[in-house]
Amino acid sequence: MPHVVRVCLMPLRVEARNPALNFLRFQQRLEEVARFRPDIVCLPECAWSGYLYEEKDFEAFAEPIPSPRTQAVSALARKYHCHICFGMLERAPEGVYSSALWIERNGEIALHYRKISEGPPFQRGSEVKHVTVDAGRFAVILCGDLFDEKIQAKIERDVDALLVPLARSFDGKSPDLERWLREERQAYAEAVRKIGVMGWLVNLLEDSSIPEAAFGGAMIIGRDGEILAESAHGTDEPLIYDLVVSSQWL
């Protein structure tokens, strides 16, 4: 029988290079949304550090997988009995990736994805990952991967939803509501329509006083490109959405 899955997209407000503060904010927001009893909580790309791309920042803020922080997320997944998907800077022997993890309700890592559409000094992943859990079957990609046709083609069309953690910004003024409505908002919807699966998108929110700040917000987009729900551009307002999921994977 079909069942309802409740997702919480959390456009976390972060301070660049301050993972301790950002993780504390996540804990506070998770406690706030716990009353809604979400099955899945999804955070943006590079949720703990902010989106960083210089070698000196990689040395200071990239973390291995697993790490004390991923173990702390596992503890929260068990405490609140929810799946948690998030992006982070991953340190590996060969270099640094922008990566995403899916941690199950029991605290186990169910998916480890490395961003494909990334340039130096990052390392690049090569494989689109899918995960089947008690809430359904899902795919996860990161930010610019959404607009790459080769990556789009690798996403299985029978998933219940595609999760896309983002660290998206505008050059110059960011957030920029006029530009968002004129350009970016529909570009996301069109990318999801091309893929043909439901998309859950959640963006990092950075201090608007810094250049090219990530502009926050979250969206639920239907497989036909219709925007079904969204939180306000330029905010860290969580987006709660109930999805009716097929039982074919369970």
N, C-alpha and C positions, 0 to 999 in steps of 0.2 A: 504493500500500500504506500502511496505517496505520503511524505511527512514534511513538516515545516522546519526549516533551518533558519535561525536568526543570526544575521551577520552584523557586526559592528565595525565600520570603517573609521579609523581613528587618525585624522590628519594631525599628527603630533607637532606641537610647537617646540622647536629645538633651538638651543644656543650652540653654534658651531664650536667644536673642540671642548665641549663640556659634557662628556658622556654620563658622569655621575648625576648631574642635574637633570639631564634629559631622561635618564632611566627613572629617576624619582618622579618626574612628571608623568611618565607612563604608568607607574604604579598607582599614582593618585587618580589618573583618569580611569584606569581599569577598575579601581574600587568604586568610582562614581557610576560607571555603566553596569556594574555587576547586578544592580537591581533589575536590569532588563533581561538578565540571564542569557547573554549571547552564547551561541554555539561556536562561532568563529569570530575572532578579533584580528583585524588586519591593520598593520602599521605601514608607514611609507618606507621608501628606499633610504638606506644610511640613517636609520632612526636614532642611533645612539650618538653619532659623531657629527651629524650634518653631512652634506655632500662635499667631500674633500678630494682633491686630485693632485696634490703636490707630494713629492717623495718624503719631505720632512714630516708631513701630516700622516702619511702612511706609517712611518716608523713609530709615531707617537700614539696613533689611535686605531690602527687596524688590529683585529683580534683573531686568534685561531678559532677553529671550530672542532671540538667543543671548547668552551672557555668558562670562567666563572660567571660571566654575564649570561651566556646561553643557558647555563645551569640554573641561574636565577629565574630566567623566563620559564624554564621547565617547572620550577617550583610554583610559579604563579599559575601556569596552565593546570596543574594539579589542584591548587587551592580553589580556583574559580571554575574548575571542570569545563574548560573551554579549549578549543584549538587556537593557537596564536601563530600568525604569519607575520614576519617582519624582515626588513632589509638591514644589512650591516656591512661594514668594511671587513673583509676576511683576509687575514694574513696566511699565506700558504708558502711552502718552501720555494716555489718558483716565482712568487710575487704576490700582489694584492688584487683581489676581485671585489666588485660590488656584487654581493650575494644576498640570497633570501633563504630563510629557513621556515619550514612548517613544523611546529611542535604540537604533538597531539595532546589530548586531555590528560593522558597518563604521563606526560613529560618527556616522551620519546621523540627524537627527531625523525619525522616521516619523510621529509623532502629537503634537499640541499641543492639550490639552484644558483648558477653563476651567470651573471649578465653577459649576453652575447654581443650586443651592439655597443661596445665600449672601446675606447682608444687608449693609446699610451698616456700615462705610465701604467694603466691598469692591464692586468691579464684579462683574457676573454674566455668565457665559457663556450660550449659548442652544442649543448643538448637541452632541448625543452623538456621540462620535468612535469609529470602528472602524479597525483596522489589520490588514493582511494582510502577514505576513512569512514567512521560511523556516520558522518554528516553527508556523505556523497562522494563524488569524484570531481577533482578540480585540477586545473593547470595554473602554473605560476610563471610569470615573466616579469622583467623589470623595465620600467620607464621607456626609453627609446626603442626597446625591443618591440613595442606595440606597433610601431610604424614600419618595421622591416618586413617586406613581403616574404622573404625566405623563412623568417622566424614564424610569421603568421601561418605559413603552410604546414609547419610542424605541429601545430596545436590540434589535438584530437577534437573533432566536432561533437562528440557525444558526451563531453564533460558537462557537469551541472553549471559551472561558472569558471571564468578566467580571472584570477587575481593579479592586479598590476600595481605594486608599490612604486611610487613615483618620487622624484626629487626635481620637479619641473619649475622653471622660472622664465621670466621674460628678460631680455636685455633692456637696460635702462630701468624704467619704472616697473616695479614688481612688488606686490600685486597691482594689476591694472584691469579693473572690471570691464571697461569699454573694450579693450583688446581681447579679453577673455570671451566676451559675448560675440565679438566680431569674428574671431579667428579660431581660438584654441578649443573652445567648448565643442564645436561641431566637428573639429578634426578628430577628437577622441571618439565621438559617436560614429563617425564614418569608418575609423579603423576597426572598431568593434563589429560594425555591420559587415565589413569585408571578411572578418574571421568567421562570423556566423555563430557565435556563442555569447551567452550573457557575460558582461564585463563588470568587475568590481574594481574601481580605481580610487586610490587614496594617495594624497600628495603631502609632502613635507611642508611645514610652515616655518619659515625663518624670519628673523628680524628684518622688517622692510627697509631699515636704514642702511643695510649692507647692499653692495652691488649684486644684482641678479639674484635676489632672494627668492627661494622657493615659495609658491603662493598659496599653499594649503588647499583645503576643500576636498570633497570626495564625491563620487558619482556611481550610480548603478545604471547600466546601459543594457537594454534588451538586445537579443540577437539580431533584431531588425534595425538596430541603431537608434531606437527610441530611448530617450533619457527618462528613466522611470522614477528616479529620486536623486537628490543632490543636496549637499550642504554648501553653505555660502562661500563663494570665492574670497580668499584672503582671510579665512578663519580656521580655527582648530575645532570647529563644531563636529562632534561625532555624528555619523550617519548610521541609523539602525534600520535594518530592512529584513523582512520575512520572505524567504524563498521556499516555494513548494518544490521539493526534490523528489525525483523518481526513486523507487526502491531497487532499481535494476542492479545497482552496484553493491547492495548491502546483503 
